Every structure is written in C-alpha cells, then in structure tokens.
Amino acid sequence: MTVATAVRSETSSAREGLAAIFMVAAIGIGIVALTGHVQASALHDAAHDVRHATGFPCH
Ligand SMILES: [Zn+2]
C-alpha cells in the first residue's frame, strides 16, 4: 500500500464514520420528534406490546 492509498482510505473511512453519526442522529431526532407528538395512549400501547413481545413480565 502506498502512502497515497493509505491516506485516501483513511479519509474515506472517516467520511463514512461521519455519515454514520449523522444517520444515527437523524434517526434519534426522528424518534424523539415522533414520540413527542404521538398520542400518549398510542405510545403506551406500543410500549406495552413490545414489552409483551419480548417476554418481559407485565401483568
Ligand atoms: Zn401487559
């Protein structure tokens, strides 16, 4: 591997890491915005269904 290809691959992976951070941040902000505007009962029912689906003791 030459120095030029090493630098190029390093730049490419750093760019991919940055893209991943932006992607995760967008998903996180989307979830927060969605759960902030959804009806509380709908959110509760969804959380309740997930709890049952994962086998977590509930009631
Ligand atoms: Zn339950």
N, CA, C, O and the ligand as a Tripos MOL2 file, in Angstrom:
@<TRIPOS>MOLECULE
protein
  237   235    60     0     0
PROTEIN
NO_CHARGES

@<TRIPOS>ATOM
      1 N           0.8570   -1.1990    0.0000 N.3       1 MET1
      2 CA          0.0000    0.0000    0.0000 C.3       1 MET1
      3 C           0.8860    1.2400    0.0000 C.2       1 MET1
      4 O           1.7780    1.3790    0.8380 O.2       1 MET1
      5 N           0.6380    2.1170   -0.9270 N.am      2 THR2
      6 CA          1.3910    3.3700   -0.9560 C.3       2 THR2
      7 C           0.8070    4.3400    0.0700 C.2       2 THR2
      8 O          -0.2740    4.1310    0.6210 O.2       2 THR2
      9 N           1.5660    5.4020    0.2980 N.am      3 VAL3
     10 CA          1.0940    6.4150    1.2490 C.3       3 VAL3
     11 C          -0.1930    7.0590    0.7310 C.2       3 VAL3
     12 O          -1.1040    7.3560    1.5030 O.2       3 VAL3
     13 N          -0.2550    7.2690   -0.5770 N.am      4 ALA4
     14 CA         -1.4240    7.9260   -1.1660 C.3       4 ALA4
     15 C          -2.6880    7.1010   -0.9490 C.2       4 ALA4
     16 O          -3.7300    7.6570   -0.6000 O.2       4 ALA4
     17 N          -2.6170    5.7840   -1.1490 N.am      5 THR5
     18 CA         -3.8160    4.9470   -0.9580 C.3       5 THR5
     19 C          -4.1780    4.8520    0.5140 C.2       5 THR5
     20 O          -5.3570    4.7820    0.8600 O.2       5 THR5
     21 N          -3.1690    4.8490    1.3910 N.am      6 ALA6
     22 CA         -3.4370    4.7850    2.8330 C.3       6 ALA6
     23 C          -4.1870    6.0320    3.2810 C.2       6 ALA6
     24 O          -5.1590    5.9490    4.0310 O.2       6 ALA6
     25 N          -3.7250    7.1850    2.8150 N.am      7 VAL7
     26 CA         -4.3770    8.4430    3.1810 C.3       7 VAL7
     27 C          -5.7940    8.4770    2.6230 C.2       7 VAL7
     28 O          -6.7320    8.9270    3.2820 O.2       7 VAL7
     29 N          -5.9280    7.9840    1.3810 N.am      8 ARG8
     30 CA         -7.2420    8.0030    0.7440 C.3       8 ARG8
     31 C          -8.2470    7.1170    1.4950 C.2       8 ARG8
     32 O          -9.3930    7.5120    1.7080 O.2       8 ARG8
     33 N          -7.7990    5.9030    1.8980 N.am      9 SER9
     34 CA         -8.7170    5.0010    2.6000 C.3       9 SER9
     35 C          -9.0520    5.5460    3.9800 C.2       9 SER9
     36 O         -10.1620    5.3640    4.4790 O.2       9 SER9
     37 N          -8.0750    6.2200    4.5950 N.am     10 GLU10
     38 CA         -8.3270    6.7980    5.9170 C.3      10 GLU10
     39 C          -9.3750    7.9050    5.8180 C.2      10 GLU10
     40 O         -10.2830    7.9870    6.6440 O.2      10 GLU10
     41 N          -9.2400    8.7470    4.8080 N.am     11 THR11
     42 CA        -10.2130    9.8210    4.5890 C.3      11 THR11
     43 C         -11.5900    9.2390    4.3060 C.2      11 THR11
     44 O         -12.6010    9.7480    4.7900 O.2      11 THR11
     45 N         -11.6210    8.1650    3.5170 N.am     12 SER12
     46 CA        -12.8900    7.5410    3.1550 C.3      12 SER12
     47 C         -13.5860    6.9630    4.3860 C.2      12 SER12
     48 O         -14.7970    7.1240    4.5430 O.2      12 SER12
     49 N         -12.8220    6.2840    5.2710 N.am     13 SER13
     50 CA        -13.4490    5.6880    6.4470 C.3      13 SER13
     51 C         -13.8890    6.7590    7.4350 C.2      13 SER13
     52 O         -14.8970    6.5950    8.1230 O.2      13 SER13
     53 N         -13.1400    7.8550    7.5090 N.am     14 ALA14
     54 CA        -13.5420    8.9550    8.3810 C.3      14 ALA14
     55 C         -14.8400    9.5730    7.8800 C.2      14 ALA14
     56 O         -15.7020    9.9660    8.6650 O.2      14 ALA14
     57 N         -14.9630    9.6510    6.5520 N.am     15 ARG15
     58 CA        -16.1820   10.2120    5.9570 C.3      15 ARG15
     59 C         -17.3730    9.2770    6.2130 C.2      15 ARG15
     60 O         -18.4880    9.7320    6.4720 O.2      15 ARG15
     61 N         -17.1200    7.9690    6.1380 N.am     16 GLU16
     62 CA        -18.1820    7.0000    6.4110 C.3      16 GLU16
     63 C         -18.6250    7.0690    7.8700 C.2      16 GLU16
     64 O         -19.8110    6.9510    8.1770 O.2      16 GLU16
     65 N         -17.6450    7.2630    8.7740 N.am     17 GLY17
     66 CA        -17.9760    7.3960   10.1940 C.3      17 GLY17
     67 C         -18.8240    8.6210   10.4470 C.2      17 GLY17
     68 O         -19.7660    8.5820   11.2380 O.2      17 GLY17
     69 N         -18.4900    9.7110    9.7750 N.am     18 LEU18
     70 CA        -19.2610   10.9500    9.9140 C.3      18 LEU18
     71 C         -20.6720   10.7500    9.3740 C.2      18 LEU18
     72 O         -21.6430   11.2160    9.9700 O.2      18 LEU18
     73 N         -20.7820   10.0530    8.2380 N.am     19 ALA19
     74 CA        -22.0940    9.7740    7.6560 C.3      19 ALA19
     75 C         -22.9220    8.9210    8.6050 C.2      19 ALA19
     76 O         -24.1260    9.1290    8.7510 O.2      19 ALA19
     77 N         -22.2680    7.9590    9.2490 N.am     20 ALA20
     78 CA        -22.9780    7.0890   10.2010 C.3      20 ALA20
     79 C         -23.4740    7.8890   11.3930 C.2      20 ALA20
     80 O         -24.5840    7.6680   11.8760 O.2      20 ALA20
     81 N         -22.6500    8.8240   11.8700 N.am     21 ILE21
     82 CA        -23.0530    9.6590   13.0110 C.3      21 ILE21
     83 C         -24.2750   10.4970   12.6340 C.2      21 ILE21
     84 O         -25.2300   10.5960   13.4050 O.2      21 ILE21
     85 N         -24.2390   11.1000   11.4410 N.am     22 PHE22
     86 CA        -25.3820   11.9060   11.0020 C.3      22 PHE22
     87 C         -26.6320   11.0510   10.8300 C.2      22 PHE22
     88 O         -27.7400   11.4820   11.1480 O.2      22 PHE22
     89 N         -26.4380    9.8180   10.3160 N.am     23 MET23
     90 CA        -27.5670    8.9020   10.1140 C.3      23 MET23
     91 C         -28.2220    8.5500   11.4540 C.2      23 MET23
     92 O         -29.4440    8.5970   11.5950 O.2      23 MET23
     93 N         -27.3850    8.1980   12.4280 N.am     24 VAL24
     94 CA        -27.9040    7.8130   13.7490 C.3      24 VAL24
     95 C         -28.5620    9.0110   14.4340 C.2      24 VAL24
     96 O         -29.5970    8.8710   15.0840 O.2      24 VAL24
     97 N         -27.9520   10.1920   14.2820 N.am     25 ALA25
     98 CA        -28.5220   11.3980   14.8800 C.3      25 ALA25
     99 C         -29.8870   11.6980   14.2650 C.2      25 ALA25
    100 O         -30.8180   12.0840   14.9730 O.2      25 ALA25
    101 N         -30.0070   11.5190   12.9440 N.am     26 ALA26
    102 CA        -31.2850   11.7700   12.2680 C.3      26 ALA26
    103 C         -32.3540   10.7970   12.7690 C.2      26 ALA26
    104 O         -33.4970   11.1870   13.0040 O.2      26 ALA26
    105 N         -31.9720    9.5280   12.9290 N.am     27 ILE27
    106 CA        -32.9240    8.5300   13.4320 C.3      27 ILE27
    107 C         -33.3300    8.8750   14.8690 C.2      27 ILE27
    108 O         -34.5080    8.8120   15.2190 O.2      27 ILE27
    109 N         -32.3550    9.2330   15.6850 N.am     28 GLY28
    110 CA        -32.6440    9.5740   17.0800 C.3      28 GLY28
    111 C         -33.5570   10.7850   17.2000 C.2      28 GLY28
    112 O         -34.5190   10.7730   17.9680 O.2      28 GLY28
    113 N         -33.2490   11.8340   16.4340 N.am     29 ILE29
    114 CA        -34.0880   13.0400   16.4540 C.3      29 ILE29
    115 C         -35.4770   12.7040   15.9360 C.2      29 ILE29
    116 O         -36.4740   13.2180   16.4420 O.2      29 ILE29
    117 N         -35.5440   11.8360   14.9190 N.am     30 GLY30
    118 CA        -36.8350   11.4090   14.3770 C.3      30 GLY30
    119 C         -37.6730   10.6800   15.4160 C.2      30 GLY30
    120 O         -38.8770   10.9110   15.5210 O.2      30 GLY30
    121 N         -37.0380    9.8000   16.1840 N.am     31 ILE31
    122 CA        -37.7640    9.0540   17.2140 C.3      31 ILE31
    123 C         -38.2680   10.0010   18.3020 C.2      31 ILE31
    124 O         -39.4110    9.9040   18.7480 O.2      31 ILE31
    125 N         -37.3920   10.9220   18.7210 N.am     32 VAL32
    126 CA        -37.7930   11.8670   19.7680 C.3      32 VAL32
    127 C         -38.9400   12.7500   19.2770 C.2      32 VAL32
    128 O         -39.8950   12.9900   20.0150 O.2      32 VAL32
    129 N         -38.8520   13.2360   18.0290 N.am     33 ALA33
    130 CA        -39.9050   14.0900   17.4790 C.3      33 ALA33
    131 C         -41.2120   13.3140   17.3370 C.2      33 ALA33
    132 O         -42.2910   13.8390   17.6140 O.2      33 ALA33
    133 N         -41.1010   12.0550   16.9020 N.am     34 LEU34
    134 CA        -42.2940   11.2250   16.6960 C.3      34 LEU34
    135 C         -42.9740   10.9350   18.0370 C.2      34 LEU34
    136 O         -44.1840   11.1150   18.1770 O.2      34 LEU34
    137 N         -42.1980   10.4900   19.0100 N.am     35 THR35
    138 CA        -42.7890   10.1390   20.3010 C.3      35 THR35
    139 C         -43.2810   11.3850   21.0370 C.2      35 THR35
    140 O         -44.1620   11.2900   21.8910 O.2      35 THR35
    141 N         -42.7210   12.5510   20.7130 N.am     36 GLY36
    142 CA        -43.1690   13.7730   21.3490 C.3      36 GLY36
    143 C         -44.5230   14.2360   20.8430 C.2      36 GLY36
    144 O         -45.2420   14.9460   21.5460 O.2      36 GLY36
    145 N         -44.8800   13.8360   19.6130 N.am     37 HIS37
    146 CA        -46.1220   14.3150   19.0150 C.3      37 HIS37
    147 C         -47.2150   13.2520   18.9750 C.2      37 HIS37
    148 O         -48.3680   13.5580   18.6690 O.2      37 HIS37
    149 N         -46.8620   12.0070   19.2820 N.am     38 VAL38
    150 CA        -47.8530   10.9390   19.1950 C.3      38 VAL38
    151 C         -48.7670   10.9860   20.4320 C.2      38 VAL38
    152 O         -48.3880   11.5160   21.4770 O.2      38 VAL38
    153 N         -49.9570   10.4320   20.2940 N.am     39 GLN39
    154 CA        -50.8800   10.3650   21.4330 C.3      39 GLN39
    155 C         -50.2730    9.4970   22.5390 C.2      39 GLN39
    156 O         -49.6690    8.4630   22.2530 O.2      39 GLN39
    157 N         -50.4290    9.9060   23.7790 N.am     40 ALA40
    158 CA        -49.8070    9.1960   24.8920 C.3      40 ALA40
    159 C         -50.3220    7.7620   24.9830 C.2      40 ALA40
    160 O         -49.5550    6.8480   25.2880 O.2      40 ALA40
    161 N         -51.6160    7.5560   24.7190 N.am     41 SER41
    162 CA        -52.1830    6.2080   24.8110 C.3      41 SER41
    163 C         -51.6160    5.2990   23.7290 C.2      41 SER41
    164 O         -51.3600    4.1200   23.9710 O.2      41 SER41
    165 N         -51.4190    5.8590   22.5200 N.am     42 ALA42
    166 CA        -50.8410    5.0770   21.4280 C.3      42 ALA42
    167 C         -49.4150    4.6740   21.7670 C.2      42 ALA42
    168 O         -48.9980    3.5470   21.5020 O.2      42 ALA42
    169 N         -48.6700    5.6070   22.3560 N.am     43 LEU43
    170 CA        -47.2850    5.3360   22.7550 C.3      43 LEU43
    171 C         -47.2540    4.2660   23.8390 C.2      43 LEU43
    172 O         -46.4180    3.3630   23.8100 O.2      43 LEU43
    173 N         -48.1660    4.3760   24.7910 N.am     44 HIS44
    174 CA        -48.2320    3.4010   25.8730 C.3      44 HIS44
    175 C         -48.5720    2.0150   25.3370 C.2      44 HIS44
    176 O         -47.9720    1.0180   25.7390 O.2      44 HIS44
    177 N         -49.5400    1.9640   24.4270 N.am     45 ASP45
    178 CA        -49.9270    0.6720   23.8500 C.3      45 ASP45
    179 C         -48.7660    0.0440   23.0840 C.2      45 ASP45
    180 O         -48.5410   -1.1630   23.1670 O.2      45 ASP45
    181 N         -48.0350    0.8660   22.3430 N.am     46 ALA46
    182 CA        -46.8970    0.3590   21.5740 C.3      46 ALA46
    183 C         -45.8240   -0.1780   22.5110 C.2      46 ALA46
    184 O         -45.2810   -1.2600   22.2840 O.2      46 ALA46
    185 N         -45.5170    0.5770   23.5640 N.am     47 ALA47
    186 CA        -44.5150    0.1350   24.5340 C.3      47 ALA47
    187 C         -44.9810   -1.1320   25.2320 C.2      47 ALA47
    188 O         -44.1790   -2.0210   25.5190 O.2      47 ALA47
    189 N         -46.2870   -1.2150   25.5070 N.am     48 HIS48
    190 CA        -46.8660   -2.3760   26.1700 C.3      48 HIS48
    191 C         -46.7420   -3.6170   25.2840 C.2      48 HIS48
    192 O         -46.3860   -4.6950   25.7600 O.2      48 HIS48
    193 N         -47.0430   -3.4530   23.9750 N.am     49 ASP49
    194 CA        -46.9370   -4.5690   23.0370 C.3      49 ASP49
    195 C         -45.4920   -5.0610   22.9330 C.2      49 ASP49
    196 O         -45.2420   -6.2650   22.8870 O.2      49 ASP49
    197 N         -44.5510   -4.1260   22.8970 N.am     50 VAL50
    198 CA        -43.1350   -4.5110   22.8240 C.3      50 VAL50
    199 C         -42.7420   -5.2650   24.0790 C.2      50 VAL50
    200 O         -41.9880   -6.2360   24.0130 O.2      50 VAL50
    201 N         -43.2440   -4.8270   25.2120 N.am     51 ARG51
    202 CA        -42.9260   -5.4920   26.4720 C.3      51 ARG51
    203 C         -43.4240   -6.9390   26.4410 C.2      51 ARG51
    204 O         -42.7120   -7.8530   26.8580 O.2      51 ARG51
    205 N         -44.6480   -7.1440   25.9440 N.am     52 HIS52
    206 CA        -45.1890   -8.4980   25.8510 C.3      52 HIS52
    207 C         -44.4190   -9.3210   24.8220 C.2      52 HIS52
    208 O         -44.1550  -10.5030   25.0430 O.2      52 HIS52
    209 N         -44.0570   -8.6950   23.6910 N.am     53 ALA53
    210 CA        -43.3590   -9.4030   22.6140 C.3      53 ALA53
    211 C         -41.9950   -9.8930   23.0710 C.2      53 ALA53
    212 O         -41.5360  -10.9490   22.6360 O.2      53 ALA53
    213 N         -41.3440   -9.1360   23.9430 N.am     54 THR54
    214 CA        -40.0140   -9.5300   24.4110 C.3      54 THR54
    215 C         -40.0880  -10.4600   25.6120 C.2      54 THR54
    216 O         -39.0530  -10.8890   26.1220 O.2      54 THR54
    217 N         -41.3170  -10.7850   26.0810 N.am     55 GLY55
    218 CA        -41.4740  -11.7230   27.1850 C.3      55 GLY55
    219 C         -41.2010  -11.1200   28.5400 C.2      55 GLY55
    220 O         -41.0160  -11.8410   29.5200 O.2      55 GLY55
    221 N         -41.1750   -9.7830   28.6050 N.am     56 PHE56
    222 CA        -40.9380   -9.1200   29.8830 C.3      56 PHE56
    223 C         -42.1980   -9.2210   30.7360 C.2      56 PHE56
    224 O         -43.2790   -8.8990   30.2430 O.2      56 PHE56
    225 N         -42.1070   -9.6590   32.0080 N.am     57 PRO57
    226 CA        -43.3040   -9.7630   32.8370 C.3      57 PRO57
    227 C         -43.9750   -8.4050   33.0240 C.2      57 PRO57
    228 O         -43.3190   -7.3960   33.2790 O.2      57 PRO57
    229 N         -45.3070   -8.4100   32.8890 N.am     58 CYS58
    230 CA        -46.0170   -7.1340   32.8630 C.3      58 CYS58
    231 C         -47.2070   -7.1540   33.8180 C.2      58 CYS58
    232 O         -47.2430   -6.3820   34.7770 O.2      58 CYS58
    233 N         -48.1850   -8.0330   33.5650 N.am     59 HIS59
    234 CA        -49.3590   -8.0750   34.4260 C.3      59 HIS59
    235 C         -49.9460   -9.4700   34.4540 C.2      59 HIS59
    236 O         -50.9470   -9.7060   35.1300 O.2      59 HIS59
    237 ZN        -49.2390   -6.1970   29.6540 Zn       60 ZN60
@<TRIPOS>BOND
     1     1     2 1
     2     2     3 1
     3     3     4 2
     4     3     5 am
     5     5     6 1
     6     6     7 1
     7     7     8 2
     8     7     9 am
     9     9    10 1
    10    10    11 1
    11    11    12 2
    12    11    13 am
    13    13    14 1
    14    14    15 1
    15    15    16 2
    16    15    17 am
    17    17    18 1
    18    18    19 1
    19    19    20 2
    20    19    21 am
    21    21    22 1
    22    22    23 1
    23    23    24 2
    24    23    25 am
    25    25    26 1
    26    26    27 1
    27    27    28 2
    28    27    29 am
    29    29    30 1
    30    30    31 1
    31    31    32 2
    32    31    33 am
    33    33    34 1
    34    34    35 1
    35    35    36 2
    36    35    37 am
    37    37    38 1
    38    38    39 1
    39    39    40 2
    40    39    41 am
    41    41    42 1
    42    42    43 1
    43    43    44 2
    44    43    45 am
    45    45    46 1
    46    46    47 1
    47    47    48 2
    48    47    49 am
    49    49    50 1
    50    50    51 1
    51    51    52 2
    52    51    53 am
    53    53    54 1
    54    54    55 1
    55    55    56 2
    56    55    57 am
    57    57    58 1
    58    58    59 1
    59    59    60 2
    60    59    61 am
    61    61    62 1
    62    62    63 1
    63    63    64 2
    64    63    65 am
    65    65    66 1
    66    66    67 1
    67    67    68 2
    68    67    69 am
    69    69    70 1
    70    70    71 1
    71    71    72 2
    72    71    73 am
    73    73    74 1
    74    74    75 1
    75    75    76 2
    76    75    77 am
    77    77    78 1
    78    78    79 1
    79    79    80 2
    80    79    81 am
    81    81    82 1
    82    82    83 1
    83    83    84 2
    84    83    85 am
    85    85    86 1
    86    86    87 1
    87    87    88 2
    88    87    89 am
    89    89    90 1
    90    90    91 1
    91    91    92 2
    92    91    93 am
    93    93    94 1
    94    94    95 1
    95    95    96 2
    96    95    97 am
    97    97    98 1
    98    98    99 1
    99    99   100 2
   100    99   101 am
   101   101   102 1
   102   102   103 1
   103   103   104 2
   104   103   105 am
   105   105   106 1
   106   106   107 1
   107   107   108 2
   108   107   109 am
   109   109   110 1
   110   110   111 1
   111   111   112 2
   112   111   113 am
   113   113   114 1
   114   114   115 1
   115   115   116 2
   116   115   117 am
   117   117   118 1
   118   118   119 1
   119   119   120 2
   120   119   121 am
   121   121   122 1
   122   122   123 1
   123   123   124 2
   124   123   125 am
   125   125   126 1
   126   126   127 1
   127   127   128 2
   128   127   129 am
   129   129   130 1
   130   130   131 1
   131   131   132 2
   132   131   133 am
   133   133   134 1
   134   134   135 1
   135   135   136 2
   136   135   137 am
   137   137   138 1
   138   138   139 1
   139   139   140 2
   140   139   141 am
   141   141   142 1
   142   142   143 1
   143   143   144 2
   144   143   145 am
   145   145   146 1
   146   146   147 1
   147   147   148 2
   148   147   149 am
   149   149   150 1
   150   150   151 1
   151   151   152 2
   152   151   153 am
   153   153   154 1
   154   154   155 1
   155   155   156 2
   156   155   157 am
   157   157   158 1
   158   158   159 1
   159   159   160 2
   160   159   161 am
   161   161   162 1
   162   162   163 1
   163   163   164 2
   164   163   165 am
   165   165   166 1
   166   166   167 1
   167   167   168 2
   168   167   169 am
   169   169   170 1
   170   170   171 1
   171   171   172 2
   172   171   173 am
   173   173   174 1
   174   174   175 1
   175   175   176 2
   176   175   177 am
   177   177   178 1
   178   178   179 1
   179   179   180 2
   180   179   181 am
   181   181   182 1
   182   182   183 1
   183   183   184 2
   184   183   185 am
   185   185   186 1
   186   186   187 1
   187   187   188 2
   188   187   189 am
   189   189   190 1
   190   190   191 1
   191   191   192 2
   192   191   193 am
   193   193   194 1
   194   194   195 1
   195   195   196 2
   196   195   197 am
   197   197   198 1
   198   198   199 1
   199   199   200 2
   200   199   201 am
   201   201   202 1
   202   202   203 1
   203   203   204 2
   204   203   205 am
   205   205   206 1
   206   206   207 1
   207   207   208 2
   208   207   209 am
   209   209   210 1
   210   210   211 1
   211   211   212 2
   212   211   213 am
   213   213   214 1
   214   214   215 1
   215   215   216 2
   216   215   217 am
   217   217   218 1
   218   218   219 1
   219   219   220 2
   220   219   221 am
   221   221   222 1
   222   222   223 1
   223   223   224 2
   224   223   225 am
   225   225   226 1
   226   226   227 1
   227   227   228 2
   228   227   229 am
   229   229   230 1
   230   230   231 1
   231   231   232 2
   232   231   233 am
   233   233   234 1
   234   234   235 1
   235   235   236 2
@<TRIPOS>SUBSTRUCTURE
     1 MET1         2 RESIDUE 1 A MET
     2 THR2         6 RESIDUE 1 A THR
     3 VAL3        10 RESIDUE 1 A VAL
     4 ALA4        14 RESIDUE 1 A ALA
     5 THR5        18 RESIDUE 1 A THR
     6 ALA6        22 RESIDUE 1 A ALA
     7 VAL7        26 RESIDUE 1 A VAL
     8 ARG8        30 RESIDUE 1 A ARG
     9 SER9        34 RESIDUE 1 A SER
    10 GLU10       38 RESIDUE 1 A GLU
    11 THR11       42 RESIDUE 1 A THR
    12 SER12       46 RESIDUE 1 A SER
    13 SER13       50 RESIDUE 1 A SER
    14 ALA14       54 RESIDUE 1 A ALA
    15 ARG15       58 RESIDUE 1 A ARG
    16 GLU16       62 RESIDUE 1 A GLU
    17 GLY17       66 RESIDUE 1 A GLY
    18 LEU18       70 RESIDUE 1 A LEU
    19 ALA19       74 RESIDUE 1 A ALA
    20 ALA20       78 RESIDUE 1 A ALA
    21 ILE21       82 RESIDUE 1 A ILE
    22 PHE22       86 RESIDUE 1 A PHE
    23 MET23       90 RESIDUE 1 A MET
    24 VAL24       94 RESIDUE 1 A VAL
    25 ALA25       98 RESIDUE 1 A ALA
    26 ALA26      102 RESIDUE 1 A ALA
    27 ILE27      106 RESIDUE 1 A ILE
    28 GLY28      110 RESIDUE 1 A GLY
    29 ILE29      114 RESIDUE 1 A ILE
    30 GLY30      118 RESIDUE 1 A GLY
    31 ILE31      122 RESIDUE 1 A ILE
    32 VAL32      126 RESIDUE 1 A VAL
    33 ALA33      130 RESIDUE 1 A ALA
    34 LEU34      134 RESIDUE 1 A LEU
    35 THR35      138 RESIDUE 1 A THR
    36 GLY36      142 RESIDUE 1 A GLY
    37 HIS37      146 RESIDUE 1 A HIS
    38 VAL38      150 RESIDUE 1 A VAL
    39 GLN39      154 RESIDUE 1 A GLN
    40 ALA40      158 RESIDUE 1 A ALA
    41 SER41      162 RESIDUE 1 A SER
    42 ALA42      166 RESIDUE 1 A ALA
    43 LEU43      170 RESIDUE 1 A LEU
    44 HIS44      174 RESIDUE 1 A HIS
    45 ASP45      178 RESIDUE 1 A ASP
    46 ALA46      182 RESIDUE 1 A ALA
    47 ALA47      186 RESIDUE 1 A ALA
    48 HIS48      190 RESIDUE 1 A HIS
    49 ASP49      194 RESIDUE 1 A ASP
    50 VAL50      198 RESIDUE 1 A VAL
    51 ARG51      202 RESIDUE 1 A ARG
    52 HIS52      206 RESIDUE 1 A HIS
    53 ALA53      210 RESIDUE 1 A ALA
    54 THR54      214 RESIDUE 1 A THR
    55 GLY55      218 RESIDUE 1 A GLY
    56 PHE56      222 RESIDUE 1 A PHE
    57 PRO57      226 RESIDUE 1 A PRO
    58 CYS58      230 RESIDUE 1 A CYS
    59 HIS59      234 RESIDUE 1 A HIS
    60 ZN60       237 GROUP 0 **** ****
